[in-house]
């Protein structure tokens, strides 16, 4: 996901995206803990996507 794609979305859409990414991150962390994860790079991608969404939200002034 690119930052330019995120900048076109509304703040509400970004909040929904952030929620889904944090749920995905939790699921990936559980896979790591139970040693079921095969693609370890996925966790890094999700973490960076969360940071991108938070950055765009902060730029828009919509985050607490």
C-alpha positions, 0 to 999 in steps of 0.5 A: 500500500502506497502513501499516495493511495492513502492520501486519497481516502477519507479519515473514516476510511483510514480509521477502518483500514487501521483497525483491520491492519491492527487485527491482521498484526495481532493474528500474525503475532499469534502465528509467530508465537505458535510457530505457524508462520511461514512468511515472516516478511508479512509481519514487517509489511503490516507494521509499515502499513500501520505506520503509513496509515497513522502518518497520513491520519496525523497529516490530516489531523484526524488522529487523537 
